[in-house]
Amino acid sequence: MGTCLERYFCPNKPVCSSGRRATFYYPGGGSYSGYWLCNKHQGWGVKMTAKRTSQYFFGKKQPEGQLVYEGHWVMNKRQGVGSMLRKRGTDVQLIYSGRWYDDMKCGEGKQFYPDGCVYFGKWLRNRRHGLGIQWYKDGNIYAGEWETDFRHGLGVMFYANGNRYEGHFARGYKNGEGVFYHMHTGQIQKGMWENDNVKTSMMQDDPKIRCNLAVTPYPIPRNYLKYPNEIVRELFQRYKVFSEKPHRRFNDKVSLDFIHHHRQYASFEERFASPTIVDLPSAQFACTCEQIARNETNISQI
């Protein structure tokens, strides 16, 4: 009764909705069902976007369907524990499940990628940052440190063929000192790496790690160097700087994603030049040069 009297005497005063409300449907599509606080999502709630088709996502790498978020909200922002799902008809696919902060993935969470990769670990501002493990679609597994969505720091890469690399990573590649275990040949390779390419290394046979009982077809010859330790130390010091590469900034990652996303629009096709910024369509325009010259001649005769 008090609310009705307040609305009667103050018709221009906005209504402040708080508490549990029924499903709210947005004019542009989508809905929200959960708790409110002063007209904002607060507490537990489920928000669903509008139904989109492939025409709406023209030129974008976005699949069809609806995005559904189930979790906690703080002042209209996803914050706390929640899950993001994609719904296509009756099919529901889990995209991310974990912690959120300030409407971004932050903390511990698990991400399912469209290509089949799965990541579980730490997040910071929607990017893999901290300790985490990722299963790739080709069977490889990486466990180690991440920075700004790249493999950066100490980590271990388990390959699908049985090999293993332990060492430093930088900007997503093997950089710095590391050890590569060739399990099929029973050899250990210790060296310095740069962008997944070994610069200098030292090989040794170790039959204990060999996967098969056959003799390796690539035996290592005997070392006849007089001072091998000094030579190896000098080579390792020369390429040690590769392990000290700085990580990429968050803004760099955003710029790279923007460039890769719009790379398909960059073409070398010939276009019409225009004094304005607007691109002219590739159509044949009628030439008016002869008509203009004819008019000038008539004027001169007069």
Secondary structure per residue as TSV (DSSP state, phi and psi in degrees):
chain	resnum	aa	ss	phi	psi
A	1	M	-	360.0	-39.0
A	2	G	H	-63.7	-37.7
A	3	T	H	-66.1	-39.5
A	4	C	H	-65.0	-42.9
A	5	L	H	-64.3	-39.4
A	6	E	H	-64.6	-39.2
A	7	R	H	-70.7	-28.5
A	8	Y	H	-73.7	-44.2
A	9	F	H	-83.0	-23.7
A	10	C	-	-126.9	74.9
A	11	P	T	-69.4	-23.7
A	12	N	T	-89.7	-1.8
A	13	K	S	-78.4	127.2
A	14	P	-	-67.6	149.6
A	15	V	-	-84.0	132.8
A	16	C	-	-102.3	109.8
A	17	S	-	-94.5	128.0
A	18	S	-	-141.7	152.4
A	19	G	E	98.9	-166.7
A	20	R	E	-82.3	126.5
A	21	R	E	-126.2	160.9
A	22	A	E	-71.0	-179.1
A	23	T	E	-64.0	129.7
A	24	F	E	-105.1	127.3
A	25	Y	E	-105.4	126.7
A	26	Y	-	-80.0	149.1
A	27	P	T	-62.5	-35.6
A	28	G	T	-84.0	2.4
A	29	G	S	111.0	155.8
A	30	G	-	94.6	169.3
A	31	S	E	-153.8	163.7
A	32	Y	E	-139.5	134.6
A	33	S	E	-134.4	116.6
A	34	G	E	166.3	-148.4
A	35	Y	E	-99.9	149.2
A	36	W	E	-126.0	158.2
A	37	L	E	-149.3	107.9
A	38	C	T	56.3	50.6
A	39	N	T	66.9	19.3
A	40	K	E	-129.0	151.8
A	41	H	E	-66.6	126.7
A	42	Q	E	-147.8	121.6
A	43	G	E	97.9	-150.5
A	44	W	E	-82.9	137.0
A	45	G	E	-164.9	162.3
A	46	V	E	-123.9	120.7
A	47	K	E	-118.9	134.9
A	48	M	E	-126.4	132.7
A	49	T	-	-79.6	173.0
A	50	A	-	-73.3	159.4
A	51	K	-	-73.7	128.4
A	52	R	B	-121.2	148.1
A	53	T	-	-111.6	178.4
A	54	S	T	-66.9	-26.2
A	55	Q	T	-67.0	-33.3
A	56	Y	T	-68.4	-33.9
A	57	F	T	-96.3	37.4
A	58	F	T	-65.9	126.7
A	59	G	T	80.6	5.1
A	60	K	S	-121.3	153.9
A	61	K	-	-92.4	65.3
A	62	Q	-	-127.8	127.0
A	63	P	-	-77.4	169.7
A	64	E	S	-77.0	167.6
A	65	G	B	118.1	-163.5
A	66	Q	E	-124.4	144.2
A	67	L	E	-95.5	133.0
A	68	V	E	-125.9	125.7
A	69	Y	E	-112.4	127.1
A	70	E	E	-122.7	113.6
A	71	G	E	169.3	-159.0
A	72	H	E	-90.2	149.7
A	73	W	E	-127.7	149.0
A	74	V	E	-138.1	107.6
A	75	M	T	53.3	55.8
A	76	N	T	70.3	12.2
A	77	K	E	-125.0	143.9
A	78	R	E	-70.0	119.7
A	79	Q	E	-154.2	125.8
A	80	G	E	117.8	-143.1
A	81	V	E	-100.7	130.4
A	82	G	E	-163.0	168.5
A	83	S	E	-130.9	140.5
A	84	M	E	-110.7	127.1
A	85	L	E	-126.3	158.3
A	86	R	E	-118.9	129.1
A	87	K	E	-115.5	124.5
A	88	R	E	-124.7	94.8
A	89	G	T	68.1	-118.8
A	90	T	T	-93.2	-6.2
A	91	D	E	-88.1	127.1
A	92	V	E	-121.4	124.8
A	93	Q	E	-119.5	130.4
A	94	L	E	-80.7	128.5
A	95	I	E	-101.1	-51.4
A	96	Y	E	-147.0	141.7
A	97	S	E	-141.9	119.2
A	98	G	E	167.8	-148.9
A	99	R	E	-98.8	149.6
A	100	W	E	-129.1	154.3
A	101	Y	E	-153.4	127.8
A	102	D	T	56.8	42.5
A	103	D	T	67.5	20.2
A	104	M	E	-135.0	155.8
A	105	K	E	-69.3	121.0
A	106	C	E	-152.9	122.7
A	107	G	E	113.3	-149.7
A	108	E	E	-92.2	132.3
A	109	G	E	-163.8	168.8
A	110	K	E	-124.8	128.3
A	111	Q	E	-117.3	134.8
A	112	F	E	-111.5	117.7
A	113	Y	-	-91.7	156.1
A	114	P	T	-63.6	-28.5
A	115	D	T	-82.6	1.1
A	116	G	S	105.1	-7.5
A	117	C	-	-74.3	150.4
A	118	V	E	-133.0	132.1
A	119	Y	E	-124.2	136.9
A	120	F	E	-135.1	122.8
A	121	G	E	165.7	-151.6
A	122	K	E	-88.3	148.0
A	123	W	E	-130.2	153.7
A	124	L	E	-150.3	115.6
A	125	R	T	54.3	52.0
A	126	N	T	67.0	18.8
A	127	R	E	-133.2	148.3
A	128	R	E	-68.0	120.7
A	129	H	E	-151.5	114.3
A	130	G	E	118.2	-156.3
A	131	L	E	-81.1	136.6
A	132	G	E	-166.9	165.4
A	133	I	E	-130.4	137.6
A	134	Q	E	-130.9	133.2
A	135	W	E	-101.1	122.1
A	136	Y	-	-93.0	161.0
A	137	K	T	-69.8	-24.3
A	138	D	T	-84.8	2.3
A	139	G	S	101.6	-9.0
A	140	N	-	-74.7	153.0
A	141	I	E	-134.3	130.0
A	142	Y	E	-118.7	132.7
A	143	A	E	-132.5	120.1
A	144	G	E	167.4	-149.9
A	145	E	E	-94.2	146.3
A	146	W	E	-129.0	148.9
A	147	E	E	-145.0	124.7
A	148	T	T	49.6	47.2
A	149	D	T	73.6	15.4
A	150	F	E	-125.4	151.8
A	151	R	E	-69.8	114.8
A	152	H	E	-148.7	117.5
A	153	G	E	119.7	-155.8
A	154	L	E	-81.5	138.4
A	155	G	E	-165.7	171.2
A	156	V	E	-128.8	129.3
A	157	M	E	-112.0	116.6
A	158	F	E	-97.6	119.2
A	159	Y	-	-90.4	155.7
A	160	A	T	-66.6	-25.5
A	161	N	T	-83.6	2.3
A	162	G	S	104.0	-15.5
A	163	N	-	-71.8	165.0
A	164	R	E	-148.3	141.2
A	165	Y	E	-123.1	131.6
A	166	E	E	-127.1	124.2
A	167	G	E	163.1	-151.8
A	168	H	E	-91.6	144.1
A	169	F	E	-125.1	151.3
A	170	A	E	-150.0	125.1
A	171	R	T	55.9	34.9
A	172	G	T	91.6	-2.3
A	173	Y	E	-126.1	164.6
A	174	K	E	-72.4	115.7
A	175	N	E	-138.9	128.3
A	176	G	E	101.1	-156.6
A	177	E	E	-80.1	138.1
A	178	G	E	-163.6	166.4
A	179	V	E	-124.9	127.1
A	180	F	E	-111.8	125.8
A	181	Y	E	-101.2	113.9
A	182	H	E	-90.4	95.6
A	183	M	T	-71.1	-31.7
A	184	H	T	-76.3	-33.0
A	185	T	T	-96.0	-10.4
A	186	G	T	70.1	39.9
A	187	Q	E	-126.3	147.0
A	188	I	E	-115.0	127.3
A	189	Q	E	-116.5	114.5
A	190	K	E	-113.4	126.0
A	191	G	E	-168.6	-165.5
A	192	M	E	-112.1	138.7
A	193	W	E	-122.7	153.2
A	194	E	E	-143.1	114.1
A	195	N	T	51.5	51.0
A	196	D	T	70.6	6.0
A	197	N	E	-113.2	128.8
A	198	V	E	-76.4	132.4
A	199	K	E	-96.7	-42.7
A	200	T	E	-150.9	141.6
A	201	S	E	-154.1	167.8
A	202	M	E	-132.3	125.5
A	203	M	E	-104.7	147.0
A	204	Q	E	-148.4	147.5
A	205	D	E	-84.0	139.1
A	206	D	-	-145.6	91.6
A	207	P	G	-62.0	-16.5
A	208	K	G	-68.5	-28.8
A	209	I	G	-94.8	0.8
A	210	R	-	-69.5	133.3
A	211	C	S	-76.6	-33.2
A	212	N	S	-111.5	163.1
A	213	L	S	-87.2	-8.8
A	214	A	S	-71.3	154.5
A	215	V	-	-73.7	138.7
A	216	T	-	-64.8	135.6
A	217	P	S	-77.7	-4.1
A	218	Y	S	-123.4	69.1
A	219	P	-	-69.8	148.2
A	220	I	-	-88.3	128.1
A	221	P	-	-69.7	164.4
A	222	R	-	-68.3	144.9
A	223	N	-	-86.0	121.8
A	224	Y	-	-110.7	12.6
A	225	L	-	-71.2	144.3
A	226	K	S	-78.6	-40.7
A	227	Y	S	-128.0	74.5
A	228	P	H	-68.8	-34.3
A	229	N	H	-63.6	-41.8
A	230	E	H	-66.6	-38.4
A	231	I	H	-67.5	-44.0
A	232	V	H	-65.5	-40.2
A	233	R	H	-63.7	-39.9
A	234	E	H	-66.0	-41.1
A	235	L	H	-66.8	-39.2
A	236	F	H	-68.3	-37.1
A	237	Q	H	-67.8	-29.6
A	238	R	H	-67.9	-36.3
A	239	Y	T	-105.7	17.0
A	240	K	G	-70.7	-24.4
A	241	V	G	-65.8	-20.1
A	242	F	G	-66.4	-27.7
A	243	S	G	-80.5	-5.1
A	244	E	G	-107.2	22.1
A	245	K	-	-68.1	136.5
A	246	P	-	-71.1	152.4
A	247	H	-	-76.2	161.6
A	248	R	-	-75.4	144.9
A	249	R	-	-78.1	163.9
A	250	F	H	-64.7	-37.7
A	251	N	H	-67.2	-32.6
A	252	D	H	-63.4	-41.6
A	253	K	H	-64.2	-39.1
A	254	V	H	-64.7	-41.7
A	255	S	H	-65.1	-40.8
A	256	L	H	-65.2	-41.3
A	257	D	H	-62.3	-39.5
A	258	F	H	-64.8	-41.2
A	259	I	H	-66.5	-45.8
A	260	H	H	-64.9	-33.4
A	261	H	H	-70.6	-37.1
A	262	H	T	-100.6	13.4
A	263	R	G	-66.5	-28.9
A	264	Q	G	-67.9	-20.4
A	265	Y	G	-84.5	-13.0
A	266	A	-	-83.2	115.6
A	267	S	-	-136.6	162.8
A	268	F	-	-102.8	22.4
A	269	E	-	-73.4	145.8
A	270	E	-	-73.1	132.2
A	271	R	-	-123.0	159.5
A	272	F	-	-76.3	134.4
A	273	A	-	-80.1	140.6
A	274	S	-	-137.3	138.3
A	275	P	S	-66.9	-16.0
A	276	T	S	-98.5	175.0
A	277	I	S	-76.7	-21.4
A	278	V	S	-71.6	130.4
A	279	D	-	-76.8	132.2
A	280	L	-	-82.4	142.2
A	281	P	-	-69.4	158.2
A	282	S	S	-82.5	73.5
A	283	A	-	-127.3	154.0
A	284	Q	-	-85.0	117.9
A	285	F	-	-91.9	142.8
A	286	A	-	-69.9	133.2
A	287	C	-	-81.0	130.0
A	288	T	-	-110.5	14.8
A	289	C	H	-65.6	-43.7
A	290	E	H	-65.3	-38.7
A	291	Q	H	-66.3	-40.1
A	292	I	H	-65.9	-42.1
A	293	A	H	-64.3	-37.8
A	294	R	H	-64.5	-40.4
A	295	N	H	-65.9	-39.7
A	296	E	H	-63.7	-37.7
A	297	T	H	-66.0	-41.3
A	298	N	H	-63.4	-38.6
A	299	I	H	-66.4	-39.0
A	300	S	H	-68.5	-34.6
A	301	Q	H	-67.9	-34.8
A	302	I	-	-67.4	360.0
